[in-house]
Amino acid sequence: CILSGSWKNELGSNMTISAVNADGGFTGSYHTAVTASDKRIQLSPLKGSQKHTSQRKQPTFGFTVSWTFSNSITVFVGQCFVDDKQKETLKTMWLLREEVGSRGADWKATRVGTNVFTRNK
């Protein structure tokens, strides 16, 4: 399973992951199809790490997206799965943290969700 390339999730969001370096690090970009912000969606940078593929055929990984159009950041963790037909799928869970104006508003600052990504053809 190779993370490098272009991926799309079930909501229509797209991400591109660069080559994974020898230490498992990678960078890329994320263009979300959904947002709670009223600002125009923009391409946002991502940075992450993957367990070495030489050790596992279906590696785990994590990455952070620093949204360029809102005061929030999202962390994703997941695993890459390969089925019998060699189709790769990224199963992820995420936490989004947005800036709030006070400590009393902290209760509404974090959202959680899941996404499944498939490789763009």
All heavy atoms as an XYZ file, in Angstrom:
942
protein
N       0.847     -1.176      0.000
C       0.000      0.000      0.000
C       0.890      1.235      0.000
O       1.760      1.380      0.857
C      -0.909     -0.009      1.230
S      -2.159      1.256      1.178
N       0.658      2.113     -0.937
C       1.483      3.309     -1.090
C       0.599      4.547     -0.923
O      -0.402      4.691     -1.625
C       2.174      3.315     -2.467
C       3.080      2.097     -2.577
C       2.928      4.609     -2.682
C       3.646      1.881     -3.949
N       0.957      5.431      0.004
C       0.156      6.629      0.255
C       0.298      7.689     -0.827
O      -0.630      8.464     -1.062
C       0.538      7.257      1.599
C       0.098      6.538      2.864
C       0.522      7.338      4.086
C      -1.391      6.299      2.884
N       1.441      7.744     -1.480
C       1.689      8.788     -2.476
C       0.629      8.768     -3.561
O       0.206      7.705     -4.010
C       3.060      8.581     -3.124
O       4.063      8.621     -2.159
N       0.185      9.963     -3.952
C      -0.777     10.077     -5.036
C      -1.974     10.920     -4.668
O      -1.972     11.653     -3.678
N      -3.009     10.796     -5.468
C      -4.217     11.592     -5.330
C      -5.360     10.722     -4.816
O      -5.597      9.628     -5.338
C      -4.567     12.185     -6.701
O      -5.719     12.964     -6.628
N      -6.082     11.246     -3.801
C      -7.142     10.490     -3.126
C      -8.406     11.334     -3.027
O      -8.343     12.561     -2.952
C      -6.690     10.121     -1.717
C      -5.476      9.261     -1.663
C      -4.172      9.683     -1.660
C      -5.437      7.843     -1.607
N      -3.336      8.602     -1.604
C      -4.079      7.457     -1.564
C      -6.412      6.849     -1.584
C      -3.686      6.136     -1.503
C      -6.024      5.527     -1.518
C      -4.674      5.179     -1.486
N      -9.561     10.650     -2.964
C     -10.848     11.326     -2.817
C     -11.662     10.586     -1.766
O     -11.661      9.357     -1.731
C     -11.591     11.323     -4.145
C     -12.876     12.121     -4.152
C     -13.436     12.178     -5.561
C     -14.450     13.306     -5.663
N     -14.769     13.614     -7.053
N     -12.382     11.335     -0.904
C     -13.223     10.671      0.097
C     -14.684     10.683     -0.326
O     -15.054     11.226     -1.371
C     -13.005     11.248      1.501
C     -13.586     12.634      1.688
O     -14.437     13.103      0.936
N     -13.123     13.323      2.722
N     -15.526     10.076      0.501
C     -16.939      9.907      0.179
C     -17.715     11.224      0.123
O     -18.827     11.272     -0.409
C     -17.597      8.934      1.178
C     -17.765      9.477      2.577
C     -16.528      9.419      3.471
O     -15.421      9.118      2.972
O     -16.662      9.699      4.670
N     -17.144     12.307      0.640
C     -17.790     13.615      0.603
C     -17.346     14.452     -0.591
O     -17.854     15.548     -0.811
C     -17.505     14.379      1.896
C     -17.981     13.708      3.183
C     -17.501     14.474      4.397
C     -19.488     13.552      3.186
N     -16.354     13.948     -1.335
C     -15.835     14.675     -2.486
C     -14.600     15.507     -2.207
O     -14.133     16.249     -3.069
N     -14.044     15.405     -0.997
C     -12.803     16.104     -0.682
C     -11.641     15.396     -1.378
O     -11.644     14.169     -1.516
C     -12.561     16.125      0.827
O     -13.587     16.825      1.477
N     -10.646     16.171     -1.810
C      -9.481     15.627     -2.500
C      -8.208     15.954     -1.751
O      -8.068     17.058     -1.220
C      -9.376     16.228     -3.911
C     -10.421     15.678     -4.837
O     -10.293     14.566     -5.315
N     -11.478     16.447     -5.074
N      -7.291     15.009     -1.736
C      -5.966     15.282     -1.176
C      -4.915     14.654     -2.070
O      -5.157     13.656     -2.747
C      -5.835     14.788      0.265
C      -5.748     13.321      0.439
S      -5.378     12.944      2.174
C      -5.715     11.195      2.151
N      -3.759     15.278     -2.061
C      -2.603     14.778     -2.789
C      -1.476     14.616     -1.793
O      -1.185     15.532     -1.018
C      -2.193     15.748     -3.910
O      -3.307     15.919     -4.785
C      -1.001     15.213     -4.681
N      -0.867     13.433     -1.799
C       0.240     13.139     -0.895
C       1.501     12.952     -1.726
O       1.499     12.199     -2.707
C      -0.059     11.876     -0.052
C      -1.268     12.133      0.849
C       1.167     11.478      0.774
C      -1.710     10.928      1.665
N       2.561     13.649     -1.323
C       3.846     13.540     -2.007
C       4.485     12.193     -1.699
O       3.937     11.396     -0.946
C       4.775     14.662     -1.537
O       5.090     14.463     -0.171
N       5.652     11.982     -2.259
C       6.403     10.756     -1.963
C       6.708     10.688     -0.468
O       7.012     11.704      0.164
C       7.693     10.730     -2.764
N       6.618      9.497      0.090
C       6.948      9.274      1.499
C       8.453      9.102      1.587
O       9.033      8.288      0.867
C       6.205      8.036      2.049
C       6.574      7.776      3.489
C       4.701      8.211      1.899
N       9.112      9.876      2.473
C      10.569      9.790      2.552
C      11.017      8.571      3.373
O      10.186      7.826      3.900
C      11.176     11.098      3.087
C      10.823     11.384      4.530
O      10.587     10.487      5.338
N      10.787     12.659      4.876
N      12.310      8.377      3.482
C      12.877      7.200      4.147
C      12.479      7.097      5.612
O      12.432      5.999      6.174
C      14.400      7.215      4.019
N      12.183      8.234      6.238
C      11.763      8.244      7.645
C      10.248      8.096      7.807
O       9.735      8.130      8.917
C      12.220      9.534      8.325
C      13.730      9.632      8.420
O      14.390      8.580      8.542
O      14.242     10.763      8.369
N       9.529      7.990      6.697
C       8.075      7.861      6.751
C       7.338      9.184      6.662
O       6.113      9.208      6.680
N       8.049     10.297      6.551
C       7.406     11.607      6.497
C       6.880     11.940      5.109
O       7.408     11.473      4.105
N       5.826     12.749      5.073
C       5.288     13.196      3.794
C       4.585     14.539      3.955
O       4.238     14.952      5.058
C       4.327     12.163      3.180
C       3.134     11.810      4.023
C       1.960     12.556      3.966
C       3.178     10.720      4.882
C       0.854     12.216      4.740
C       2.079     10.369      5.658
C       0.913     11.127      5.588
N       4.392     15.212      2.840
C       3.644     16.463      2.784
C       2.629     16.344      1.661
O       2.654     15.385      0.886
C       4.561     17.680      2.540
O       5.245     17.478      1.295
C       5.570     17.866      3.667
N       1.774     17.321      1.560
C       0.802     17.316      0.487
C      -0.170     18.461      0.623
O       0.094     19.440      1.319
N      -1.319     18.303     -0.029
C      -2.348     19.333      0.014
C      -3.722     18.678      0.138
O      -3.913     17.519     -0.253
C      -2.287     20.200     -1.238
O      -2.476     19.406     -2.394
N      -4.668     19.439      0.685
C      -6.017     18.937      0.931
C      -7.003     20.001      0.472
O      -6.875     21.175      0.832
C      -6.187     18.663      2.425
C      -7.356     17.774      2.784
C      -7.153     16.461      3.174
C      -8.663     18.244      2.738
C      -8.222     15.630      3.519
C      -9.736     17.425      3.068
C      -9.502     16.120      3.459
O     -10.556     15.296      3.782
N      -7.983     19.603     -0.315
C      -9.056     20.507     -0.732
C     -10.368     19.901     -0.263
O     -10.852     18.926     -0.832
C      -9.052     20.697     -2.247
C      -9.942     21.820     -2.674
N     -11.247     21.614     -3.059
C      -9.721     23.146     -2.749
C     -11.789     22.781     -3.365
N     -10.889     23.726     -3.184
N     -10.917     20.457      0.807
C     -12.136     19.916      1.385
C     -13.362     20.302      0.562
O     -13.389     21.370     -0.059
C     -12.318     20.366      2.853
O     -13.435     19.692      3.404
C     -12.504     21.871      2.979
N     -14.336     19.433      0.551
C     -15.605     19.707     -0.124
C     -16.644     20.227      0.862
O     -17.707     20.689      0.447
C     -16.125     18.441     -0.793
N     -16.351     20.159      2.158
C     -17.304     20.568      3.188
C     -16.623     21.458      4.218
O     -15.441     21.297      4.512
C     -17.933     19.346      3.898
C     -18.751     18.530      2.922
C     -16.871     18.479      4.534
N     -17.381     22.386      4.781
C     -16.843     23.252      5.828
C     -17.992     23.858      6.627
O     -19.102     24.006      6.104
C     -15.970     24.381      5.232
O     -15.435     25.179      6.299
C     -16.757     25.279      4.305
N     -17.711     24.182      7.870
C     -18.675     24.901      8.696
C     -18.408     26.406      8.633
O     -19.177     27.198      9.135
C     -18.595     24.414     10.141
N     -17.299     26.774      7.995
C     -16.920     28.177      7.866
C     -17.739     28.849      6.761
O     -18.156     28.200      5.802
C     -15.419     28.268      7.520
O     -15.067     29.590      7.186
N     -17.933     30.158      6.893
C     -18.610     30.892      5.832
C     -17.610     31.473      4.833
O     -17.989     32.151      3.887
C     -19.506     31.993      6.412
C     -18.731     32.977      7.286
O     -17.527     32.770      7.520
O     -19.349     33.957      7.734
N     -16.329     31.190      5.029
C     -15.287     31.678      4.127
C     -15.135     30.727      2.935
O     -15.490     29.550      3.002
C     -13.961     31.800      4.875
C     -14.021     32.839      5.985
C     -12.715     32.939      6.702
C     -12.839     33.956      7.822
N     -11.653     33.970      8.667
N     -14.585     31.251      1.841
C     -14.375     30.461      0.634
C     -13.332     29.377      0.895
O     -12.267     29.632      1.443
C     -13.899     31.372     -0.502
C     -13.797     30.672     -1.848
C     -13.457     31.655     -2.956
N     -12.142     32.230     -2.818
C     -11.008     31.642     -3.223
N     -11.048     30.468     -3.784
N      -9.847     32.243     -3.069
N     -13.642     28.147      0.514
C     -12.725     27.009      0.703
C     -11.487     27.207     -0.155
O     -11.587     27.598     -1.321
C     -13.428     25.683      0.342
C     -14.553     25.405      1.339
C     -12.436     24.538      0.299
C     -15.417     24.205      0.978
N     -10.324     26.950      0.446
C      -9.048     27.056     -0.254
C      -8.231     25.787     -0.030
O      -8.423     25.081      0.965
C      -8.249     28.247      0.261
C      -8.917     29.581      0.045
C      -8.135     30.706      0.686
O      -7.025     30.520      1.184
N      -8.700     31.901      0.682
N      -7.326     25.525     -0.942
C      -6.388     24.419     -0.804
C      -5.561     24.624      0.462
O      -5.118     25.736      0.731
C      -5.470     24.372     -2.029
C      -4.602     23.147     -2.205
C      -5.451     21.910     -2.464
C      -3.636     23.361     -3.359
N      -5.382     23.563      1.258
C      -4.667     23.679      2.533
C      -3.541     22.653      2.596
O      -3.676     21.547      2.063
C      -5.638     23.453      3.697
O      -6.641     24.453      3.695
N      -2.441     22.989      3.267
C      -1.305     22.067      3.344
C      -1.531     20.952      4.365
O      -2.231     21.140      5.356
C      -0.153     22.971      3.785
C      -0.815     24.049      4.583
C      -2.158     24.271      3.921
N      -0.929     19.808      4.090
C      -0.944     18.712      5.060
C       0.478     18.207      5.268
O       1.331     18.340      4.402
C      -1.884     17.578      4.645
C      -1.582     16.697      3.437
C      -0.587     15.599      3.754
C      -2.862     16.071      2.939
N       0.701     17.638      6.445
C       2.007     17.091      6.799
C       1.768     15.860      7.651
O       0.936     15.887      8.560
C       2.823     18.119      7.570
C       4.244     17.701      7.848
C       5.041     18.819      8.490
C       6.479     18.391      8.650
N       7.298     19.448      9.222
N       2.495     14.760      7.353
C       2.220     13.542      8.089
C       3.362     12.572      8.170
O       4.485     12.845      7.737
N       3.038     11.412      8.731
C       4.020     10.354      8.941
C       3.332      9.002      8.771
O       2.167      8.831      9.141
C       4.601     10.469     10.352
O       5.566      9.481     10.572
N       4.080      8.049      8.217
C       3.586      6.693      7.997
C       4.588      5.711      8.578
O       5.790      5.938      8.527
C       3.434      6.462      6.492
C       3.207      5.032      6.101
C       3.206      4.850      4.587
O       2.766      5.715      3.852
N       3.679      3.730      4.126
N       4.075      4.615      9.112
C       4.961      3.539      9.535
C       5.622      2.971      8.279
O       5.018      2.949      7.215
C       4.197      2.439     10.276
C       3.661      2.858     11.621
C       4.734      3.298     12.576
C       5.532      2.120     13.064
N       6.545      2.458     14.060
N       6.850      2.504      8.395
C       7.589      2.010      7.235
C       6.852      0.871      6.543
O       6.434     -0.095      7.184
C       8.987      1.547      7.651
C       9.833      2.679      8.144
N      10.309      3.650      7.297
C      10.244      3.012      9.381
C      10.995      4.529      7.999
N      10.975      4.169      9.275
N       6.691      0.998      5.224
C       5.984     -0.025      4.460
C       6.765     -1.331      4.391
O       6.183     -2.377      4.156
C       5.680      0.449      3.029
O       6.905      0.826      2.404
C       4.708      1.613      3.043
N       8.066     -1.274      4.597
C       8.848     -2.515      4.570
C       8.500     -3.409      5.766
O       8.723     -4.603      5.740
C      10.349     -2.201      4.576
O      10.691     -1.510      5.760
N       7.932     -2.803      6.797
C       7.559     -3.557      7.987
C       6.122     -4.069      7.920
O       5.790     -5.062      8.535
C       7.724     -2.678      9.232
C       9.149     -2.243      9.472
C       9.235     -1.212     10.591
O       8.231     -0.797     11.160
N      10.443     -0.788     10.898
N       5.264     -3.399      7.165
C       3.850     -3.743      7.110
C       3.319     -3.573      5.688
O       3.669     -2.625      5.000
C       3.029     -2.833      8.033
C       3.444     -2.897      9.486
C       2.859     -4.148     10.140
N       3.197     -4.183     11.534
C       4.042     -5.048     12.069
N       4.645     -5.938     11.321
N       4.284     -5.038     13.358
N       2.424     -4.451      5.269
C       1.810     -4.333      3.949
C       0.652     -3.346      3.951
O       0.291     -2.799      2.923
C       1.320     -5.695      3.470
C       2.443     -6.651      3.164
C       1.892     -7.974      2.676
C       3.037     -8.934      2.412
N       2.566    -10.242      1.972
N       0.019     -3.155      5.116
C      -1.123     -2.249      5.245
C      -0.834     -1.273      6.389
O      -1.362     -1.410      7.493
C      -2.414     -3.055      5.457
C      -2.647     -4.017      4.297
C      -3.947     -4.765      4.368
O      -4.765     -4.590      3.497
N      -4.150     -5.601      5.372
N       0.026     -0.283      6.122
C       0.576      0.566      7.183
C      -0.418      1.552      7.792
O      -1.401      1.943      7.171
C       1.685      1.331      6.450
C       1.204      1.403      5.045
C       0.499      0.105      4.799
N      -0.102      1.949      9.010
C      -0.828      3.018      9.683
C      -0.132      4.340      9.381
O       1.050      4.383      9.027
C      -0.875      2.786     11.206
O       0.457      2.679     11.700
C      -1.652      1.528     11.540
N      -0.876      5.432      9.529
C      -0.341      6.756      9.212
C      -1.132      7.802      9.980
O      -2.188      7.517     10.547
C      -0.432      7.033      7.701
C      -1.836      6.991      7.175
C      -2.633      8.132      7.179
C      -2.386      5.807      6.706
C      -3.947      8.078      6.727
C      -3.689      5.755      6.242
C      -4.471      6.893      6.253
N      -0.622      9.017      9.972
C      -1.318     10.161     10.533
C      -0.872     11.418      9.819
O       0.252     11.482      9.324
N      -1.771     12.404      9.727
C      -1.372     13.683      9.139
C      -2.237     14.805      9.706
O      -3.321     14.573     10.241
C      -1.425     13.662      7.609
C      -2.771     13.399      6.996
C      -3.650     14.444      6.714
C      -3.161     12.104      6.673
C      -4.891     14.188      6.133
C      -4.390     11.847      6.089
C      -5.261     12.901      5.817
N      -1.718     16.009      9.585
C      -2.386     17.214     10.072
C      -2.668     18.136      8.894
O      -1.813     18.304      8.029
C      -1.482     17.940     11.091
O      -1.194     17.049     12.165
C      -2.145     19.192     11.629
N      -3.859     18.698      8.874
C      -4.206     19.707      7.873
C      -4.412     21.025      8.606
O      -5.235     21.118      9.517
C      -5.483     19.339      7.087
C      -5.828     20.446      6.090
C      -5.325     18.002      6.383
N      -3.638     22.033      8.208
C      -3.768     23.375      8.766
C      -4.603     24.184      7.769
O      -4.098     24.601      6.725
C      -2.389     23.998      8.960
O      -2.510     25.288      9.494
N      -5.870     24.380      8.077
C      -6.789     25.010      7.132
C      -6.408     26.464      6.880
O      -6.258     27.243      7.819
C      -8.226     24.917      7.646
C      -8.635     23.505      7.886
C      -8.836     22.903      9.096
C      -8.849     22.487      6.901
N      -9.175     21.579      8.906
C      -9.190     21.290      7.573
C      -8.794     22.465      5.503
C      -9.467     20.108      6.905
C      -9.073     21.280      4.836
C      -9.412     20.125      5.534
N      -6.259     26.833      5.611
C      -5.829     28.189      5.256
C      -6.977     29.194      5.290
O      -6.738     30.394      5.311
C      -5.210     28.207      3.840
O      -6.149     27.660      2.917
C      -3.928     27.401      3.802
N      -8.213     28.730      5.325
C      -9.364     29.612      5.244
C     -10.161     29.708      6.548
O     -11.207     30.360      6.592
C     -10.302     29.170      4.108
C     -10.815     27.765      4.272
C     -12.006     27.514      4.927
C     -10.083     26.694      3.780
C     -12.464     26.226      5.083
C     -10.544     25.401      3.925
C     -11.734     25.164      4.579
N      -9.679     29.041      7.601
C     -10.382     29.122      8.883
C      -9.385     29.000     10.029
O      -8.240     28.592      9.825
C     -11.451     28.032      8.996
O     -10.850     26.767      9.115
N      -9.831     29.321     11.226
C      -8.985     29.223     12.417
C      -9.139     27.844     13.046
O      -9.555     27.704     14.189
C      -9.349     30.315     13.424
C      -9.003     31.690     12.919
O      -8.018     31.861     12.209
N      -9.812     32.674     13.239
N      -8.825     26.823     12.248
C      -8.955     25.457     12.741
C      -7.864     24.575     12.152
O      -7.188     24.946     11.188
C     -10.339     24.897     12.415
O     -10.550     24.881     11.029
N      -7.721     23.412     12.762
C      -6.729     22.428     12.337
C      -7.349     21.049     12.534
O      -8.159     20.855     13.448
C      -5.412     22.593     13.129
C      -4.274     21.836     12.490
C      -5.584     22.237     14.585
C      -2.903     22.302     12.966
N      -7.019     20.108     11.657
C      -7.560     18.758     11.754
C      -6.428     17.747     11.747
O      -5.491     17.870     10.960
C      -8.527     18.456     10.585
O      -9.580     19.423     10.595
C      -9.126     17.069     10.714
N      -6.526     16.767     12.621
C      -5.576     15.649     12.620
C      -6.331     14.391     12.195
O      -7.457     14.151     12.623
C      -4.890     15.442     13.991
C      -3.992     16.620     14.327
C      -5.905     15.236     15.093
N      -5.704     13.641     11.299
C      -6.258     12.392     10.797
C      -5.340     11.251     11.217
O      -4.113     11.407     11.182
C      -6.288     12.383      9.260
C      -7.292     13.285      8.625
C      -7.056     14.650      8.505
C      -8.462     12.777      8.098
C      -7.962     15.483      7.884
C      -9.387     13.602      7.473
C      -9.136     14.957      7.366
N      -5.891     10.112     11.586
C      -5.135      8.881     11.787
C      -5.852      7.792     11.003
O      -7.074      7.822     10.840
C      -4.993      8.468     13.269
C      -4.148      9.475     14.036
C      -6.344      8.289     13.927
N      -5.079      6.841     10.504
C      -5.740      5.811      9.726
C      -4.834      4.664      9.352
O      -3.691      4.561      9.800
N      -5.387      3.824      8.496
C      -4.650      2.672      7.989
C      -5.008      2.492      6.527
O      -6.151      2.720      6.111
C      -4.995      1.405      8.773
C      -4.164      0.215      8.345
C      -4.317     -0.977      9.276
O      -4.961     -0.896     10.322
N      -3.718     -2.088      8.899
N      -4.017      2.076      5.751
C      -4.217      1.789      4.340
C      -4.502      0.295      4.189
O      -3.741     -0.535      4.700
C      -2.963      2.168      3.561
S      -3.160      2.023      1.786
N      -5.594     -0.029      3.522
C      -5.970     -1.420      3.295
C      -5.932     -1.732      1.807
O      -6.288     -0.890      0.985
C      -7.382     -1.694      3.829
C      -7.482     -1.613      5.326
C      -7.987     -0.478      5.936
C      -7.076     -2.667      6.115
C      -8.080     -0.396      7.320
C      -7.167     -2.596      7.498
C      -7.674     -1.453      8.097
N      -5.515     -2.939      1.466
C      -5.496     -3.409      0.086
C      -6.376     -4.654      0.011
O      -6.162     -5.607      0.750
C      -4.060     -3.748     -0.375
C      -4.060     -4.201     -1.830
C      -3.131     -2.563     -0.183
N      -7.379     -4.625     -0.891
C      -8.278     -5.775     -0.991
C      -7.732     -6.824     -1.966
O      -6.629     -6.677     -2.508
C      -9.699     -5.340     -1.344
C      -9.853     -4.782     -2.754
O      -8.948     -4.953     -3.605
O     -10.906     -4.170     -3.022
N      -8.527     -7.861     -2.212
C      -8.112     -8.968     -3.081
C      -7.833     -8.534     -4.515
O      -7.085     -9.196     -5.233
C      -9.195    -10.058     -3.097
C      -9.380    -10.698     -1.737
O      -8.509    -10.499     -0.860
O     -10.392    -11.390     -1.548
N      -8.442     -7.426     -4.937
C      -8.255     -6.919     -6.299
C      -7.196     -5.818     -6.360
O      -7.134     -5.066     -7.327
C      -9.578     -6.429     -6.856
C     -10.611     -7.541     -6.976
C     -11.932     -7.014     -7.457
C     -12.943     -8.154     -7.476
N     -14.293     -7.700     -7.771
N      -6.422     -5.682     -5.266
C      -5.351     -4.695     -5.143
C      -5.866     -3.248     -5.092
O      -5.125     -2.306     -5.379
C      -4.318     -4.854     -6.263
C      -3.648     -6.222     -6.286
C      -3.028     -6.580     -4.925
O      -2.210     -5.846     -4.395
N      -3.429     -7.709     -4.369
N      -7.132     -3.063     -4.721
C      -7.692     -1.721     -4.548
C      -7.285     -1.203     -3.175
O      -7.503     -1.865     -2.166
C      -9.209     -1.754     -4.669
C      -9.840     -0.381     -4.523
C     -11.349     -0.438     -4.621
C     -11.931      0.942     -4.383
N     -13.396      0.913     -4.364
N      -6.709     -0.004     -3.167
C      -6.262      0.616     -1.928
C      -7.357      1.514     -1.362
O      -8.001      2.257     -2.091
C      -5.008      1.454     -2.173
C      -3.835      0.642     -2.665
C      -2.762      1.515     -3.269
O      -3.097      2.260     -4.220
O      -1.633      1.466     -2.789
N      -7.544      1.447     -0.057
C      -8.518      2.274      0.659
C      -7.856      2.810      1.919
O      -7.190      2.065      2.636
C      -9.753      1.440      1.058
O     -10.316      0.858     -0.111
C     -10.795      2.297      1.733
N      -8.047      4.094      2.170
C      -7.551      4.707      3.405
C      -8.737      4.897      4.344
O      -9.657      5.658      4.050
C      -6.904      6.069      3.129
C      -5.805      6.123      2.081
C      -5.283      7.548      1.947
C      -4.686      5.160      2.418
N      -8.743      4.185      5.461
C      -9.786      4.336      6.484
C      -9.230      5.277      7.543
O      -8.180      4.998      8.126
C     -10.129      2.985      7.106
C     -10.651      1.959      6.125
C     -12.138      1.902      6.033
C     -12.768      1.535      7.337
N     -14.190      1.455      7.325
N      -9.918      6.390      7.793
C      -9.399      7.395      8.725
C     -10.436      7.801      9.761
O     -11.636      7.673      9.556
C      -8.949      8.676      7.988
O     -10.081      9.326      7.410
C      -7.908      8.373      6.924
N      -9.914      8.330     10.848
C     -10.703      9.009     11.867
C     -10.028     10.361     12.080
O      -8.805     10.467     12.003
C     -10.735      8.222     13.174
C     -11.468      8.940     14.292
S     -11.757      7.877     15.710
C     -13.457      7.466     15.386
N     -10.819     11.403     12.318
C     -10.241     12.733     12.473
C     -10.827     13.492     13.662
O     -11.928     13.215     14.111
C     -10.419     13.561     11.197
C     -11.822     13.660     10.669
C     -12.372     12.891      9.683
C     -12.861     14.562     11.080
N     -13.677     13.261      9.460
C     -14.004     14.281     10.302
C     -12.941     15.570     12.038
C     -15.203     14.983     10.445
C     -14.135     16.261     12.185
C     -15.243     15.967     11.397
N     -10.019     14.441     14.130
C     -10.431     15.424     15.135
C     -10.179     16.806     14.542
O      -9.070     17.088     14.085
C      -9.621     15.300     16.422
C      -9.844     14.081     17.284
C      -8.801     14.039     18.395
C     -11.247     14.094     17.878
N     -11.194     17.642     14.533
C     -11.043     19.022     14.074
C     -11.170     19.928     15.289
O     -12.126     19.811     16.065
C     -12.127     19.371     13.054
C     -12.077     20.807     12.524
C     -12.462     20.830     11.054
C     -12.951     21.762     13.318
N     -10.206     20.806     15.456
C     -10.234     21.773     16.557
C     -10.320     23.159     15.959
O      -9.491     23.545     15.147
C      -8.971     21.644     17.420
C      -8.846     22.670     18.542
C      -9.887     22.443     19.618
N      -9.866     23.513     20.608
C     -10.219     23.354     21.859
N     -10.622     22.187     22.307
N     -10.195     24.363     22.686
N     -11.372     23.884     16.336
C     -11.483     25.263     15.877
C     -11.279     26.212     17.048
O     -11.539     25.869     18.198
C     -12.814     25.524     15.182
C     -14.015     25.576     16.082
C     -15.284     25.906     15.310
O     -15.271     26.845     14.497
O     -16.281     25.221     15.540
N     -10.803     27.392     16.727
C     -10.586     28.406     17.748
C     -11.936     28.903     18.260
O     -12.858     29.135     17.490
C      -9.800     29.574     17.153
C      -9.507     30.672     18.138
C      -8.750     31.829     17.506
O      -8.417     31.762     16.318
O      -8.494     32.792     18.225
N     -12.041     29.025     19.582
C     -13.226     29.617     20.193
C     -12.797     30.835     21.006
O     -11.629     30.972     21.345
C     -13.995     28.603     21.077
C     -14.641     27.534     20.218
C     -13.118     27.978     22.131
N     -13.748     31.694     21.321
C     -13.436     32.969     21.959
C     -13.166     32.928     23.450
O     -12.639     33.887     24.007
N     -13.518     31.819     24.126
C     -13.316     31.770     25.561
C     -13.205     30.321     26.037
O     -13.614     29.391     25.344
C     -14.496     32.442     26.283
O     -15.664     31.659     26.117
N     -12.694     30.177     27.230
C     -12.592     28.846     27.832
C     -13.973     28.227     28.043
O     -14.164     27.021     27.928
C     -11.829     28.938     29.154
C     -11.483     27.616     29.732
C     -10.586     27.781     30.922
N     -10.220     26.466     31.426
C      -9.505     26.277     32.481
N      -9.039     27.295     33.181
N      -9.219     25.058     32.886
N     -14.943     29.046     28.300
C     -16.304     28.574     28.494
C     -16.919     27.981     27.225
O     -17.839     27.177     27.288
N     -16.383     28.370     26.076
C     -16.876     27.843     24.798
C     -16.094     26.618     24.342
O     -16.341     26.091     23.264
C     -16.808     28.931     23.734
N     -15.171     26.149     25.178
C     -14.318     25.013     24.822
C     -15.125     23.764     24.462
O     -14.716     22.983     23.608
C     -13.358     24.700     25.979
C     -12.396     23.598     25.640
O     -11.613     23.769     24.689
O     -12.443     22.550     26.319
N     -16.274     23.593     25.064
C     -17.091     22.394     24.850
C     -17.480     22.200     23.387
O     -17.710     21.082     22.948
C     -18.354     22.439     25.700
C     -19.281     23.560     25.300
C     -19.269     24.843     25.762
C     -20.323     23.498     24.332
N     -20.244     25.591     25.150
C     -20.910     24.783     24.260
C     -20.831     22.496     23.513
C     -21.964     25.090     23.405
C     -21.895     22.805     22.666
C     -22.444     24.078     22.620
N     -17.534     23.267     22.610
C     -17.965     23.150     21.212
C     -16.817     23.284     20.207
O     -17.053     23.377     19.013
C     -19.026     24.197     20.896
C     -18.536     25.633     20.992
C     -19.660     26.588     20.662
C     -19.150     28.022     20.714
N     -20.200     28.958     20.321
N     -15.591     23.235     20.686
C     -14.437     23.510     19.829
C     -13.900     22.307     19.067
O     -13.149     22.471     18.115
C     -13.315     24.125     20.663
N     -14.247     21.096     19.461
C     -13.677     19.906     18.822
C     -14.774     19.037     18.225
O     -15.764     18.734     18.879
C     -12.858     19.083     19.833
O     -11.837     19.926     20.390
C     -12.191     17.897     19.172
N     -14.547     18.658     16.971
C     -15.455     17.734     16.273
C     -14.687     16.457     15.951
O     -13.473     16.481     15.802
C     -15.958     18.363     14.973
C     -16.803     19.592     15.196
C     -17.354     20.102     13.864
N     -18.109     21.313     14.076
C     -17.657     22.537     13.782
N     -16.464     22.693     13.267
N     -18.408     23.588     14.020
N     -15.410     15.373     15.786
C     -14.795     14.080     15.463
C     -15.575     13.437     14.327
O     -16.789     13.636     14.209
C     -14.742     13.154     16.713
C     -16.128     12.829     17.215
C     -13.963     11.894     16.430
N     -14.876     12.701     13.492
C     -15.556     12.031     12.386
C     -14.678     10.984     11.737
O     -13.547     10.728     12.173
N     -15.187     10.382     10.693
C     -14.442      9.374      9.927
C     -14.568      9.689      8.446
O     -15.538     10.324      8.013
C     -14.978      7.958     10.174
O     -16.343      7.892      9.778
C     -14.846      7.559     11.643
N     -13.580      9.260      7.679
C     -13.607      9.348      6.220
C     -12.950      8.115      5.628
O     -12.028      7.553      6.232
C     -12.850     10.572      5.695
C     -13.594     11.868      5.904
O     -13.071     12.776      6.526
N     -14.809     11.984      5.397
N     -13.412      7.729      4.450
C     -12.800      6.651      3.683
C     -12.355      7.263      2.357
O     -13.161      7.866      1.641
C     -13.782      5.497      3.443
C     -13.131      4.414      2.572
C     -14.258      4.908      4.763
N     -11.081      7.100      2.046
C     -10.509      7.641      0.811
C     -10.200      6.516     -0.158
O      -9.751      5.433      0.245
C      -9.187      8.367      1.114
C      -9.338      9.630      1.911
C      -9.394      9.579      3.288
C      -9.425     10.862      1.280
C      -9.532     10.740      4.046
C      -9.557     12.023      2.029
C      -9.608     11.970      3.414
N     -10.439      6.773     -1.434
C     -10.034      5.857     -2.487
C      -9.142      6.616     -3.460
O      -9.240      7.860     -3.575
C     -11.248      5.277     -3.241
O     -12.063      6.346     -3.714
C     -12.076      4.368     -2.338
N      -8.287      5.882     -4.131
C      -7.328      6.523     -5.047
C      -8.061      7.085     -6.264
O      -8.903      6.417     -6.847
C      -6.275      5.507     -5.484
C      -5.123      6.153     -6.228
C      -4.032      5.166     -6.542
N      -3.319      4.682     -5.372
C      -2.374      5.351     -4.724
N      -2.056      6.577     -5.089
N      -1.761      4.794     -3.705
N      -7.730      8.350     -6.635
C      -8.249      8.944     -7.872
C      -7.614      8.238     -9.049
O      -6.418      7.920     -9.024
C      -7.959     10.429     -7.933
C      -8.873     11.253     -7.054
O      -9.995     10.862     -6.769
N      -8.384     12.393     -6.603
N      -8.398      8.006    -10.063
C      -7.884      7.323    -11.258
C      -7.569      8.292    -12.359
O      -8.045      9.346    -12.451
C      -8.895      6.285    -11.737
C      -9.102      5.227    -10.684
C     -10.096      4.207    -11.142
C     -10.248      3.184    -10.019
N     -11.047      2.079    -10.309
